[in-house]
Amino acid sequence: MKKLFLMMTVLMASLCLQAQTKFHDVELNEAKGPVKAIKMTLMGADINIDFSQDGKMQRAGMADAVYDAEGYLQSAKWEMRGQQVAVSFKWENGKLKSQTVNVMGNDITTAYTYNDNGAPASQEMNLGGQTMSIPYTDYKYDSHGNWTSRKTTMMGQEIETSRTITYYE
């Protein structure tokens, strides 16, 4: 009877540990810590992303999310302005290495490099054989070490992006 109880306890403990898998969707969105929501405006579009306490993204229009055993998002589909967009992700050492977006049959691949704070230093986009580099500068950070403002230059125009991050207590 004691062996049966011990076996059931071990089995339940392992199932509980599996249920506590941490998702890395916060890191996918260039943040860390107990993030509850990220709100920003990017090129005129409002982006609002909510997260569960275990780090799973709860974004409107997201479907068919596939995660690996460690909680890293591998692929998903989003509804964007009436179009369905398929996105796949590649990770390396806990950081997003690249993502490929398929829009109407065309792949756009973005590769990332990171600065000393762990925020993207630049993105390099492959637009069907043409490469465009997008550097990020002038970062401002909050008390959790997440960026709240940054600048980039794209096609000769300087663009500043700001975001507001709320946290779980």
DSSP file (Angstrom, degrees, kcal/mol; ACC not computed):
  #  RESIDUE AA STRUCTURE BP1 BP2  ACC     N-H-->O    O-->H-N    N-H-->O    O-->H-N    TCO  KAPPA ALPHA  PHI   PSI    X-CA   Y-CA   Z-CA
    1    1 A M     >        0   0    0      0, 0.0     4,-2.4     0, 0.0     5,-0.2   0.000 360.0 360.0 360.0 -41.5    0.0    0.0    0.0
    2    2 A K  H  >  +     0   0    0      2,-0.2     4,-2.7     1,-0.2     5,-0.2   0.896 360.0  51.4 -63.8 -39.5    2.9    2.4    0.8
    3    3 A K  H  > S+     0   0    0      2,-0.2     4,-2.8     1,-0.2    -1,-0.2   0.915 110.1  49.1 -63.2 -42.3    4.5    1.6   -2.5
    4    4 A L  H  > S+     0   0    0      2,-0.2     4,-2.3     1,-0.2    -2,-0.2   0.921 112.5  47.5 -62.4 -44.4    1.3    2.4   -4.3
    5    5 A F  H  X S+     0   0    0     -4,-2.4     4,-2.3     2,-0.2    -2,-0.2   0.915 113.0  48.8 -62.2 -44.3    0.9    5.6   -2.5
    6    6 A L  H  X S+     0   0    0     -4,-2.7     4,-2.5     2,-0.2    -2,-0.2   0.908 111.3  49.6 -62.8 -44.0    4.5    6.6   -3.2
    7    7 A M  H  X S+     0   0    0     -4,-2.8     4,-2.4     1,-0.2    -1,-0.2   0.906 112.1  48.1 -62.9 -41.7    4.1    5.8   -6.9
    8    8 A M  H  X S+     0   0    0     -4,-2.3     4,-2.7     2,-0.2    -1,-0.2   0.888 110.9  51.4 -66.2 -38.4    1.0    7.9   -7.1
    9    9 A T  H  X S+     0   0    0     -4,-2.3     4,-2.5     2,-0.2    -2,-0.2   0.929 111.4  46.7 -63.2 -45.7    2.7   10.8   -5.3
   10   10 A V  H  X S+     0   0    0     -4,-2.5     4,-2.2     2,-0.2    -2,-0.2   0.918 113.5  49.3 -62.5 -44.0    5.6   10.7   -7.7
   11   11 A L  H  X S+     0   0    0     -4,-2.4     4,-2.1     1,-0.2    -2,-0.2   0.922 112.5  47.1 -61.8 -45.4    3.3   10.5  -10.7
   12   12 A M  H  X S+     0   0    0     -4,-2.7     4,-2.4     1,-0.2    -2,-0.2   0.893 110.7  52.5 -64.6 -39.9    1.2   13.4   -9.4
   13   13 A A  H  X S+     0   0    0     -4,-2.5     4,-2.3     1,-0.2    -1,-0.2   0.913 109.7  48.3 -63.2 -42.0    4.3   15.5   -8.7
   14   14 A S  H  X S+     0   0    0     -4,-2.2     4,-2.0     1,-0.2    -1,-0.2   0.884 111.7  49.8 -67.5 -36.6    5.6   14.9  -12.2
   15   15 A L  H  X S+     0   0    0     -4,-2.1     4,-1.9     2,-0.2    -2,-0.2   0.886 110.2  50.9 -66.9 -37.9    2.2   15.9  -13.7
   16   16 A C  H  X S+     0   0    0     -4,-2.4     4,-1.0     2,-0.2    -2,-0.2   0.897 108.7  51.3 -65.7 -39.9    2.1   19.0  -11.6
   17   17 A L  H >< S+     0   0    0     -4,-2.3     3,-0.6     1,-0.2    -1,-0.2   0.904 109.6  50.2 -63.8 -39.8    5.6   20.0  -12.8
   18   18 A Q  H >< S+     0   0    0     -4,-2.0     3,-1.4     1,-0.2    -1,-0.2   0.879 106.5  55.5 -64.6 -36.4    4.5   19.5  -16.4
   19   19 A A  H 3< S+     0   0    0     -4,-1.9    -1,-0.2     1,-0.3    -2,-0.2   0.724 101.0  60.3 -68.7 -20.5    1.4   21.7  -15.8
   20   20 A Q  T << S+     0   0    0     -4,-1.0    -1,-0.3    -3,-0.6    -2,-0.2   0.118  72.8 148.4 -94.8  21.9    3.7   24.5  -14.5
   21   21 A T    <   -     0   0    0     -3,-1.4     2,-0.5     1,-0.1    50,-0.1  -0.332  45.7-131.0 -55.9 131.9    5.6   24.7  -17.9
   22   22 A K        -     0   0    0     48,-0.1     2,-0.3    33,-0.1    33,-0.2  -0.751  15.0-142.6 -88.9 130.4    6.7   28.3  -18.4
   23   23 A F        -     0   0    0     31,-2.4     3,-0.3    -2,-0.5    49,-0.2  -0.666   2.2-146.9 -89.3 150.2    5.9   29.8  -21.7
   24   24 A H     >  +     0   0    0     47,-2.3     4,-1.7    -2,-0.3     5,-0.1  -0.017  63.1 116.0-107.3  28.2    8.4   32.1  -23.3
   25   25 A D  H  > S+     0   0    0     30,-0.9     4,-1.1     1,-0.2    -1,-0.2   0.782  72.6  60.0 -68.8 -26.1    6.0   34.4  -25.1
   26   26 A V  H >4>S+     0   0    0     29,-0.5     5,-1.3    -3,-0.3     3,-0.6   0.938 106.7  46.3 -64.5 -45.6    7.1   37.4  -23.0
   27   27 A E  H >45S+     0   0    0      1,-0.2     3,-1.9     3,-0.2    69,-0.2   0.859 105.1  60.9 -64.2 -35.3   10.7   36.9  -24.3
   28   28 A L  H 3<5S+     0   0    0     -4,-1.7    -1,-0.2     1,-0.3    -2,-0.2   0.827 103.9  51.5 -58.5 -31.2    9.2   36.6  -27.8
   29   29 A N  T <<5S-     0   0    0     -4,-1.1    -1,-0.3    -3,-0.6    -2,-0.2  -0.004 125.2-102.9 -98.7  27.3    7.9   40.2  -27.3
   30   30 A E  T < 5S+     0   0    0     -3,-1.9   117,-0.5     1,-0.2     2,-0.3   0.859  86.6 104.6  58.5  44.1   11.3   41.5  -26.2
   31   31 A A      < -     0   0    0     -5,-1.3     2,-0.3   115,-0.1    -1,-0.2  -0.888  48.9-156.9-142.0 173.1   10.5   41.6  -22.5
   32   32 A K        +     0   0    0     -2,-0.3   114,-0.1    -3,-0.1   112,-0.0  -0.974  48.3  35.3-149.2 159.9   11.3   39.7  -19.3
   33   33 A G  S    S-     0   0    0     -2,-0.3     2,-2.4     1,-0.1    -7,-0.1  -0.385 107.3 -24.2  92.0-170.3    9.8   39.2  -15.9
   34   34 A P  S    S+     0   0    0      0, 0.0   134,-3.1     0, 0.0     2,-0.3  -0.358  74.2 177.7 -79.6  63.4    6.1   38.9  -14.7
   35   35 A V  E     +A  167   0A   0     -2,-2.4   132,-0.3   132,-0.2    20,-0.2  -0.500  17.7 178.1 -74.0 129.9    4.7   40.9  -17.6
   36   36 A K  E     -     0   0A   0    130,-3.1    15,-2.5     1,-0.4     2,-0.3   0.790  66.6  -6.8 -96.5 -39.3    0.9   41.2  -17.6
   37   37 A A  E     -AB 166  50A   0    129,-1.7   129,-2.4    13,-0.2     2,-0.4  -0.989  49.4-154.2-159.2 149.1    0.5   43.4  -20.7
   38   38 A I  E     -AB 165  49A   0     11,-2.6    11,-2.7    -2,-0.3     2,-0.4  -0.998  16.7-176.8-124.6 128.8    2.4   45.3  -23.4
   39   39 A K  E     +AB 164  48A   0    125,-2.5   125,-2.9    -2,-0.4     2,-0.3  -0.994  15.9 145.9-127.9 128.3    0.7   48.2  -25.2
   40   40 A M  E     -AB 163  47A   0      7,-2.4     7,-3.5    -2,-0.4     2,-0.5  -0.981  40.8-129.1-153.1 163.9    2.3   50.2  -28.0
   41   41 A T  E     - B   0  46A   0    121,-0.8     2,-0.5    -2,-0.3   121,-0.5  -0.984  25.4-175.5-116.8 125.4    1.6   52.0  -31.2
   42   42 A L  E >   - B   0  45A   0      3,-2.8     3,-1.8    -2,-0.5   119,-0.1  -0.965  69.6 -24.2-127.8 114.5    3.8   51.0  -34.1
   43   43 A M  T 3  S-     0   0    0     -2,-0.5    -1,-0.1     1,-0.3     3,-0.1   0.884 128.7 -46.8  51.2  44.9    3.4   52.9  -37.4
   44   44 A G  T 3  S+     0   0    0      1,-0.2     2,-0.5    -3,-0.0    -1,-0.3   0.345 115.9 112.4  85.5  -6.4   -0.1   54.0  -36.6
   45   45 A A  E <   -B   42   0A   0     -3,-1.8    -3,-2.8     2,-0.0     2,-0.4  -0.873  62.6-135.0-104.5 129.8   -1.3   50.5  -35.4
   46   46 A D  E     -B   41   0A   0     -2,-0.5     2,-0.5    -5,-0.2    -5,-0.2  -0.684  19.9-164.9 -80.3 130.5   -2.2   49.9  -31.8
   47   47 A I  E     +B   40   0A   0     -7,-3.5    -7,-2.4    -2,-0.4     2,-0.5  -0.976   9.1 178.8-120.0 120.9   -0.7   46.6  -30.5
   48   48 A N  E     +B   39   0A   0     -2,-0.5     2,-0.5    -9,-0.2    12,-0.4  -0.982   1.8 178.2-124.6 120.1   -2.1   45.2  -27.3
   49   49 A I  E     -B   38   0A   0    -11,-2.7   -11,-2.6    -2,-0.5     2,-0.3  -0.984   7.6-165.3-126.2 125.2   -0.7   41.9  -26.0
   50   50 A D  E     -BC  37  58A   0      8,-0.9     8,-3.4    -2,-0.5     2,-0.4  -0.774   6.2-156.5-105.2 154.0   -1.8   40.3  -22.7
   51   51 A F  E     - C   0  57A   0    -15,-2.5     6,-0.2    -2,-0.3     2,-0.1  -0.978  14.3-127.3-131.1 142.6    0.0   37.5  -20.9
   52   52 A S    >   -     0   0    0      4,-2.4     3,-2.0    -2,-0.4   -17,-0.0  -0.328  42.5 -98.1 -73.9 169.9   -1.1   34.8  -18.4
   53   53 A Q  T 3  S+     0   0    0      1,-0.3    -1,-0.1     2,-0.1   115,-0.1   0.745 125.1  57.8 -65.5 -21.6    0.9   34.6  -15.2
   54   54 A D  T 3  S-     0   0    0      2,-0.1   -31,-2.4   -32,-0.1    -1,-0.3   0.325 124.5-101.3 -91.6  10.2    2.8   31.7  -16.7
   55   55 A G  S <  S+     0   0    0     -3,-2.0   -30,-0.9     1,-0.3   -29,-0.5   0.561  70.9 146.8  91.5   9.2    4.0   33.8  -19.6
   56   56 A K        -     0   0    0    -31,-0.1    -4,-2.4   -32,-0.1    -1,-0.3  -0.675  49.0-119.5 -86.2 131.4    1.6   32.6  -22.4
   57   57 A M  E     -C   51   0A   0     -2,-0.4     2,-0.4    -6,-0.2    -6,-0.2  -0.408  20.6-167.0 -69.3 139.4    0.5   35.3  -24.9
   58   58 A Q  E     +C   50   0A   0     -8,-3.4    -8,-0.9    -2,-0.1     2,-0.4  -0.718  25.6 162.3-126.2  77.8   -3.2   36.0  -25.1
   59   59 A R    >   -     0   0    0     -2,-0.4     3,-1.8   -10,-0.2   -10,-0.1  -0.844  42.2-112.1-108.2 132.7   -3.3   38.0  -28.3
   60   60 A A  T 3  S+     0   0    0     -2,-0.4    19,-0.1   -12,-0.4     3,-0.1  -0.343 102.1  20.4 -59.9 136.7   -6.5   38.7  -30.3
   61   61 A G  T 3  S+     0   0    0      1,-0.3    18,-0.8    17,-0.1     2,-0.4   0.419  89.0 133.2  85.7  -1.5   -6.5   36.9  -33.7
   62   62 A M  E <   +D   78   0B   0     -3,-1.8     2,-0.3    16,-0.2    -1,-0.3  -0.687  27.4 162.2 -86.5 134.2   -3.8   34.3  -32.7
   63   63 A A  E     +D   77   0B   0     14,-2.9    14,-2.7    -2,-0.4    -3,-0.0  -0.942  45.8  26.7-144.6 164.5   -4.6   30.7  -33.6
   64   64 A D  E    S-     0   0B   0     -2,-0.3     2,-0.2    12,-0.2    -1,-0.1   0.813  70.3-176.3  53.9  38.6   -2.9   27.3  -34.1
   65   65 A A  E     -     0   0B   0     11,-0.1     2,-0.5    -3,-0.1    11,-0.2  -0.478   8.1-162.7 -68.9 133.6    0.0   28.1  -31.7
   66   66 A V  E     -D   75   0B   0      9,-2.6     8,-3.6    -2,-0.2     9,-1.3  -0.984   7.1-172.5-121.1 124.7    2.5   25.3  -31.5
   67   67 A Y  E     -D   73   0B   0     -2,-0.5     6,-0.2     6,-0.3     2,-0.1  -0.846  18.7-128.0-114.4 150.2    5.0   25.1  -28.6
   68   68 A D    >   -     0   0    0      4,-2.2     3,-1.9    -2,-0.3    -1,-0.0  -0.325  43.4 -88.8 -84.6 179.8    8.0   22.9  -28.0
   69   69 A A  T 3  S+     0   0    0      1,-0.3    -1,-0.1     2,-0.1    -2,-0.0   0.718 127.4  54.9 -63.9 -21.6    8.4   20.9  -24.8
   70   70 A E  T 3  S-     0   0    0      2,-0.1    -1,-0.3   -49,-0.1   -48,-0.1   0.385 121.4-102.6 -94.5   3.3   10.3   23.8  -23.2
   71   71 A G  S <  S+     0   0    0     -3,-1.9   -47,-2.3     1,-0.3     2,-0.5   0.611  72.5 142.5  89.5  13.0    7.5   26.4  -23.8
   72   72 A Y        -     0   0    0    -49,-0.2    -4,-2.2   -48,-0.1    -1,-0.3  -0.768  55.2-118.6 -90.1 129.8    9.0   28.2  -26.8
   73   73 A L  E     +D   67   0B   0     -2,-0.5    -6,-0.3    -6,-0.2     3,-0.1  -0.494  32.9 177.4 -66.7 126.0    6.5   29.2  -29.5
   74   74 A Q  E     -     0   0B   0     -8,-3.6    15,-2.6     1,-0.4     2,-0.3   0.769  62.3 -11.9-100.2 -35.6    7.4   27.4  -32.8
   75   75 A S  E     +DE  66  88B   0     -9,-1.3    -9,-2.6    13,-0.3    -1,-0.4  -0.987  59.3 164.9-162.0 158.9    4.6   28.6  -35.0
   76   76 A A  E     - E   0  87B   0     11,-2.1    11,-2.9    -2,-0.3     2,-0.4  -0.968  27.5-122.7-165.0 169.0    1.3   30.4  -35.0
   77   77 A K  E     -DE  63  86B   0    -14,-2.7   -14,-2.9    -2,-0.3     2,-0.4  -0.967  23.0-167.6-123.5 143.4   -1.2   32.1  -37.3
   78   78 A W  E     -DE  62  85B   0      7,-2.6     7,-3.2    -2,-0.4     2,-0.6  -0.958  21.5-132.0-128.5 147.8   -2.5   35.6  -36.9
   79   79 A E  E     + E   0  84B   0    -18,-0.8     2,-0.5    -2,-0.4     5,-0.2  -0.896  32.8 177.0 -94.9 119.4   -5.3   37.5  -38.5
   80   80 A M  E >   - E   0  83B   0      3,-3.4     3,-2.0    -2,-0.6    -2,-0.0  -0.950  64.8 -28.8-132.2 113.0   -4.0   40.9  -39.6
   81   81 A R  T 3  S-     0   0    0     -2,-0.5    -1,-0.1     1,-0.3     3,-0.1   0.882 126.1 -46.2  50.3  45.4   -6.1   43.4  -41.5
   82   82 A G  T 3  S+     0   0    0      1,-0.2     2,-0.4     0, 0.0    -1,-0.3   0.409 120.1 104.5  83.3  -2.5   -8.3   40.6  -43.0
   83   83 A Q  E <   -E   80   0B   0     -3,-2.0    -3,-3.4     2,-0.0     2,-0.5  -0.888  68.0-129.9-112.4 142.1   -5.4   38.4  -44.0
   84   84 A Q  E     -E   79   0B   0     -2,-0.4    20,-0.5    -5,-0.2     2,-0.4  -0.804  26.2-165.1 -90.1 130.1   -4.2   35.2  -42.3
   85   85 A V  E     -EF  78 103B   0     -7,-3.2    -7,-2.6    -2,-0.5     2,-0.5  -0.958   8.5-150.9-118.8 128.8   -0.5   35.3  -41.6
   86   86 A A  E     -EF  77 102B   0     16,-1.7    16,-3.4    -2,-0.4     2,-0.4  -0.863  16.3-172.0-100.2 132.7    1.6   32.2  -40.7
   87   87 A V  E     -EF  76 101B   0    -11,-2.9   -11,-2.1    -2,-0.5     2,-0.3  -0.981   7.3-169.9-127.3 134.7    4.7   32.8  -38.5
   88   88 A S  E     -EF  75 100B   0     12,-2.4    12,-2.5    -2,-0.4     2,-0.3  -0.937  11.1-152.1-121.6 150.8    7.4   30.4  -37.6
   89   89 A F  E     - F   0  99B   0    -15,-2.6     2,-0.4    -2,-0.3    10,-0.2  -0.925   8.5-159.7-126.5 143.8   10.1   31.0  -35.0
   90   90 A K  E     - F   0  98B   0      8,-2.8     7,-2.8    -2,-0.3     8,-1.7  -0.992  16.0-162.7-122.2 132.2   13.7   29.8  -34.4
   91   91 A W  E     - F   0  96B   0     -2,-0.4     2,-0.3     5,-0.3     5,-0.2  -0.825  10.7-176.0-115.0 150.0   15.3   30.1  -31.0
   92   92 A E  E >  S- F   0  95B   0      3,-2.8     3,-1.6    -2,-0.3    -2,-0.0  -0.929  73.4 -16.7-147.1 122.1   18.9   29.9  -29.8
   93   93 A N  T 3  S-     0   0    0     -2,-0.3     3,-0.1     1,-0.3    -1,-0.0   0.860 127.8 -51.3  52.9  41.1   20.0   30.1  -26.1
   94   94 A G  T 3  S+     0   0    0      1,-0.2     2,-0.4   -22,-0.0    -1,-0.3   0.542 119.1 104.4  79.0   6.4   16.7   31.4  -25.0
   95   95 A K  E <  S-F   92   0B   0     -3,-1.6    -3,-2.8    17,-0.0     2,-0.5  -0.916  80.7-105.7-120.4 147.3   16.6   34.2  -27.5
   96   96 A L  E     -F   91   0B   0     -2,-0.4    -5,-0.3   -69,-0.2    16,-0.1  -0.597  34.4-178.1 -69.2 119.1   14.6   34.6  -30.7
   97   97 A K  E     -     0   0B   0     -7,-2.8    15,-2.3    -2,-0.5     2,-0.3   0.879  61.5 -22.7 -86.5 -44.0   17.1   34.0  -33.5
   98   98 A S  E     -FG  90 111B   0     -8,-1.7    -8,-2.8    13,-0.2     2,-0.3  -0.989  50.9-152.2-160.7 161.9   14.8   34.5  -36.4
   99   99 A Q  E     -FG  89 110B   0     11,-2.1    11,-2.9    -2,-0.3     2,-0.5  -0.995   8.5-151.8-139.1 146.6   11.2   34.5  -37.5
  100  100 A T  E     -FG  88 109B   0    -12,-2.5   -12,-2.4    -2,-0.3     2,-0.5  -0.980   8.5-162.8-121.4 125.4    9.6   33.8  -40.9
  101  101 A V  E     -FG  87 108B   0      7,-2.8     7,-2.5    -2,-0.5     2,-0.7  -0.917   4.9-155.9-108.3 127.4    6.3   35.4  -41.8
  102  102 A N  E     +FG  86 107B   0    -16,-3.4   -16,-1.7    -2,-0.5     2,-0.5  -0.911  16.2 177.2-105.9 113.1    4.3   34.0  -44.7
  103  103 A V  E >  S-FG  85 106B   0      3,-2.7     3,-2.0    -2,-0.7   -18,-0.1  -0.965  71.3 -24.6-118.3 116.9    2.0   36.6  -46.2
  104  104 A M  T 3  S-     0   0    0     -2,-0.5    -1,-0.1   -20,-0.5     3,-0.1   0.862 128.9 -46.6  49.0  43.4    0.0   35.6  -49.2
  105  105 A G  T 3  S+     0   0    0      1,-0.2     2,-0.5    -3,-0.0    -1,-0.3   0.427 115.7 112.9  84.9  -0.6    2.5   32.9  -50.2
  106  106 A N  E <   -G  103   0B   0     -3,-2.0    -3,-2.7     2,-0.0     2,-0.4  -0.907  57.5-141.4-109.4 132.0    5.6   35.1  -49.7
  107  107 A D  E     -G  102   0B   0     -2,-0.5    21,-0.7    -5,-0.2     2,-0.5  -0.763  13.7-172.8 -93.2 133.3    8.2   34.5  -46.9
  108  108 A I  E     -GH 101 127B   0     -7,-2.5    -7,-2.8    -2,-0.4     2,-0.4  -0.982  11.2-163.4-121.4 115.5    9.8   37.4  -45.1
  109  109 A T  E     -GH 100 126B   0     17,-1.4    17,-3.2    -2,-0.5     2,-0.5  -0.858   4.3-167.3-105.7 133.7   12.5   36.3  -42.7
  110  110 A T  E     -GH  99 125B   0    -11,-2.9   -11,-2.1    -2,-0.4     2,-0.3  -0.981   2.0-164.0-120.9 126.1   13.9   38.5  -40.0
  111  111 A A  E     -GH  98 124B   0     13,-2.4    13,-2.4    -2,-0.5     2,-0.3  -0.854  12.8-146.3-107.9 146.5   17.1   37.7  -38.1
  112  112 A Y  E     - H   0 123B   0    -15,-2.3     2,-0.3    -2,-0.3    11,-0.2  -0.875  15.2-170.6-118.3 144.0   17.9   39.3  -34.8
  113  113 A T  E     - H   0 122B   0      9,-2.0     8,-2.4    -2,-0.3     9,-1.3  -0.916  22.3-141.3-120.4 156.2   21.1   40.5  -33.0
  114  114 A Y  E     - H   0 120B   0     -2,-0.3     2,-0.1     6,-0.3   -19,-0.0  -0.868   1.0-134.3-124.4 150.7   21.0   41.6  -29.3
  115  115 A N    >   -     0   0    0      4,-3.2     3,-1.8    -2,-0.3     6,-0.1  -0.265  46.0 -86.1 -88.6-177.4   22.7   44.3  -27.2
  116  116 A D  T 3  S+     0   0    0      1,-0.3    -1,-0.0     2,-0.1    -2,-0.0   0.739 128.0  56.3 -65.0 -23.1   24.2   43.9  -23.8
  117  117 A N  T 3  S-     0   0    0      2,-0.1    -1,-0.3     3,-0.0    -3,-0.0   0.461 119.1-108.9 -86.3  -1.6   20.8   44.4  -22.1
  118  118 A G  S <  S+     0   0    0     -3,-1.8    -2,-0.1     1,-0.3   -88,-0.0   0.497  79.8 125.8  87.2   3.7   19.3   41.6  -24.1
  119  119 A A  S    S-     0   0    0      1,-0.1    -4,-3.2    27,-0.0    -1,-0.3  -0.634  75.1 -83.7 -90.6 153.9   17.2   43.9  -26.3
  120  120 A P  E     -H  114   0B   0      0, 0.0    -6,-0.3     0, 0.0     3,-0.1  -0.355  35.1-171.6 -59.0 128.1   17.4   43.7  -30.1
  121  121 A A  E    S-     0   0B   0     -8,-2.4    15,-3.0     1,-0.3     2,-0.3   0.772  71.4 -15.0 -85.1 -32.6   20.4   45.7  -31.4
  122  122 A S  E     -HI 113 135B   0     -9,-1.3    -9,-2.0    13,-0.3     2,-0.4  -0.989  53.6-139.8-163.4 162.0   19.1   45.2  -35.0
  123  123 A Q  E     -HI 112 134B   0     11,-2.2    11,-3.4    -2,-0.3     2,-0.5  -0.972  11.5-157.4-122.7 142.5   16.9   43.2  -37.3
  124  124 A E  E     -HI 111 133B   0    -13,-2.4   -13,-2.4    -2,-0.4     2,-0.4  -0.970  14.0-161.1-121.7 115.8   17.9   42.0  -40.7
  125  125 A M  E     -HI 110 132B   0      7,-3.2     7,-2.6    -2,-0.5     2,-0.7  -0.807  10.9-154.3-102.4 133.8   14.9   41.4  -43.0
  126  126 A N  E     -HI 109 131B   0    -17,-3.2   -17,-1.4    -2,-0.4     2,-1.0  -0.917  11.7-172.2-104.2 108.5   15.1   39.3  -46.1
  127  127 A L  E >  S-HI 108 130B   0      3,-3.7     3,-0.9    -2,-0.7   -19,-0.1  -0.679  71.6 -50.4-103.2  77.1   12.3   40.5  -48.4
  128  128 A G  T 3  S-     0   0    0     -2,-1.0    -1,-0.1   -21,-0.7     3,-0.1   0.895 123.0 -30.8  62.0  42.1   12.4   37.9  -51.2
  129  129 A G  T 3  S+     0   0    0      1,-0.3     2,-0.5     0, 0.0    -1,-0.2   0.157 119.4 102.7 102.8 -18.5   16.1   38.2  -51.9
  130  130 A Q  E <   -I  127   0B   0     -3,-0.9    -3,-3.7     2,-0.0     2,-0.4  -0.850  60.5-148.4 -97.9 133.8   16.5   41.8  -50.9
  131  131 A T  E     -I  126   0B   0     -2,-0.5     2,-0.4    -5,-0.2    -5,-0.2  -0.862  13.5-174.4-107.3 135.5   18.0   42.5  -47.4
  132  132 A M  E     -I  125   0B   0     -7,-2.6    -7,-3.2    -2,-0.4     2,-0.4  -0.996  12.5-149.7-128.2 128.4   17.2   45.4  -45.2
  133  133 A S  E     -I  124   0B   0     -2,-0.4    -9,-0.2    -9,-0.2    -2,-0.0  -0.831   8.4-168.6 -99.7 134.3   19.0   46.2  -42.0
  134  134 A I  E     -I  123   0B   0    -11,-3.4   -11,-2.2    -2,-0.4     2,-0.2  -0.904   8.0-164.1-124.2 100.0   17.1   47.9  -39.2
  135  135 A P  E     -I  122   0B   0      0, 0.0    18,-0.6     0, 0.0     2,-0.4  -0.577   7.8-145.1 -83.7 149.0   19.3   49.1  -36.3
  136  136 A Y  E     +J  152   0C   0    -15,-3.0     2,-0.2    -2,-0.2    16,-0.2  -0.941  26.9 161.5-114.0 135.9   17.8   50.1  -32.9
  137  137 A T  E     +J  151   0C   0     14,-2.8    14,-2.9    -2,-0.4   -15,-0.0  -0.811  43.7  44.1-139.4 177.6   19.3   52.9  -30.8
  138  138 A D  E     -     0   0C   0     -2,-0.2    -1,-0.1    12,-0.2     2,-0.1   0.857  69.4-172.2  51.2  48.0   18.5   55.3  -27.9
  139  139 A Y  E     -     0   0C   0     11,-0.1     2,-0.4    -3,-0.1    11,-0.2  -0.412  12.6-162.7 -69.0 143.8   16.8   52.7  -25.7
  140  140 A K  E     -J  149   0C   0      9,-2.2     8,-3.3    -2,-0.1     9,-1.3  -0.987  12.5-158.1-123.2 140.2   15.1   53.7  -22.5
  141  141 A Y  E     -J  147   0C   0     -2,-0.4     6,-0.2     6,-0.3     2,-0.1  -0.830   9.2-133.5-120.9 153.9   14.3   51.1  -19.9
  142  142 A D    >   -     0   0    0      4,-2.5     3,-1.8    -2,-0.3    -1,-0.0  -0.328  46.0 -85.8 -92.0-176.9   11.9   50.7  -17.0
  143  143 A S  T 3  S+     0   0    0      1,-0.3    -1,-0.0     2,-0.1    -2,-0.0   0.636 127.9  57.7 -67.8 -13.8   12.8   49.4  -13.5
  144  144 A H  T 3  S-     0   0    0      2,-0.2    -1,-0.3  -112,-0.0     3,-0.1   0.436 119.4-107.7 -92.9  -1.9   12.4   45.8  -14.6
  145  145 A G  S <  S+     0   0    0     -3,-1.8     2,-0.3     1,-0.3    -2,-0.1   0.612  76.8 132.9  85.7  12.7   15.0   46.2  -17.3
  146  146 A N        -     0   0    0   -114,-0.1    -4,-2.5  -115,-0.0    -1,-0.3  -0.767  61.4-108.5 -97.5 143.4   12.5   46.1  -20.2
  147  147 A W  E     +J  141   0C   0   -117,-0.5    -6,-0.3    -2,-0.3     3,-0.1  -0.449  33.4 175.1 -73.4 141.0   12.7   48.7  -23.0
  148  148 A T  E    S+     0   0C   0     -8,-3.3    15,-2.4     1,-0.4     2,-0.3   0.481  70.3  20.1-118.0 -13.1   10.0   51.4  -23.0
  149  149 A S  E     +JK 140 162C   0     -9,-1.3    -9,-2.2    13,-0.2    -1,-0.4  -0.976  62.1 160.4-156.6 143.9   11.3   53.5  -25.9
  150  150 A R  E     - K   0 161C   0     11,-1.9    11,-2.9    -2,-0.3     2,-0.3  -0.979  23.2-136.1-158.6 161.1   13.7   53.0  -28.8
  151  151 A K  E     +JK 137 160C   0    -14,-2.9   -14,-2.8    -2,-0.3     2,-0.3  -0.876  19.0 175.2-120.9 154.0   14.5   54.6  -32.1
  152  152 A T  E     -JK 136 159C   0      7,-2.1     7,-3.4    -2,-0.3     2,-0.5  -0.969  24.8-132.8-147.3 161.1   15.3   53.2  -35.5
  153  153 A T  E     + K   0 158C   0    -18,-0.6     2,-0.4    -2,-0.3     5,-0.2  -0.983  27.5 174.0-118.4 124.2   15.9   54.5  -39.0
  154  154 A M  E >   - K   0 157C   0      3,-2.8     3,-1.7    -2,-0.5   -20,-0.1  -0.987  68.8 -13.3-135.1 125.1   14.1   52.8  -41.8
  155  155 A M  T 3  S-     0   0    0     -2,-0.4    -1,-0.1     1,-0.3     3,-0.1   0.875 130.0 -52.0  52.4  42.1   14.1   54.0  -45.4
  156  156 A G  T 3  S+     0   0    0      1,-0.2     2,-0.4    -3,-0.0    -1,-0.3   0.464 116.6 111.6  79.4   1.9   15.7   57.3  -44.4
  157  157 A Q  E <   -K  154   0C   0     -3,-1.7    -3,-2.8     2,-0.0     2,-0.5  -0.914  63.6-134.3-112.4 134.2   13.1   58.1  -41.7
  158  158 A E  E     -K  153   0C   0     -2,-0.4     2,-0.4    -5,-0.2    -5,-0.2  -0.735  25.5-169.9 -84.6 130.4   13.7   58.1  -37.9
  159  159 A I  E     -K  152   0C   0     -7,-3.4    -7,-2.1    -2,-0.5     2,-0.5  -0.981   9.2-158.5-124.2 129.0   11.0   56.2  -36.1
  160  160 A E  E     -K  151   0C   0     -2,-0.4     2,-0.5    -9,-0.2    -9,-0.2  -0.924   7.4-164.3-107.1 131.7   10.5   56.2  -32.3
  161  161 A T  E     -K  150   0C   0    -11,-2.9   -11,-1.9    -2,-0.5     2,-0.3  -0.963   6.8-175.9-115.9 128.8    8.6   53.4  -30.7
  162  162 A S  E     -K  149   0C   0     -2,-0.5  -121,-0.8  -121,-0.5     2,-0.3  -0.905   2.1-176.2-118.9 150.5    7.3   53.7  -27.2
  163  163 A R  E     -A   40   0A   0    -15,-2.4     2,-0.5    -2,-0.3  -123,-0.2  -0.992  19.7-139.1-145.7 154.4    5.5   51.0  -25.2
  164  164 A T  E     -A   39   0A   0   -125,-2.9  -125,-2.5    -2,-0.3     2,-0.5  -0.950  19.1-164.5-113.2 129.2    3.8   50.7  -21.8
  165  165 A I  E     -A   38   0A   0     -2,-0.5     2,-0.3  -127,-0.2  -127,-0.2  -0.957   2.4-164.6-118.0 129.4    4.3   47.5  -19.8
  166  166 A T  E     -A   37   0A   0   -129,-2.4  -130,-3.1    -2,-0.5  -129,-1.7  -0.866  13.3-151.9-109.2 150.5    2.2   46.4  -16.8
  167  167 A Y  E     -A   35   0A   0     -2,-0.3     2,-0.3  -132,-0.3  -132,-0.2  -0.843  19.0-110.4-123.0 153.4    3.4   43.7  -14.5
  168  168 A Y              0   0    0   -134,-3.1  -132,-0.0    -2,-0.3  -131,-0.0  -0.601 360.0 360.0 -72.5 142.4    1.8   41.1  -12.2
  169  169 A E              0   0    0     -2,-0.3    -1,-0.1     0, 0.0    -2,-0.0   0.464 360.0 360.0 -77.3 360.0    2.5   42.0   -8.5
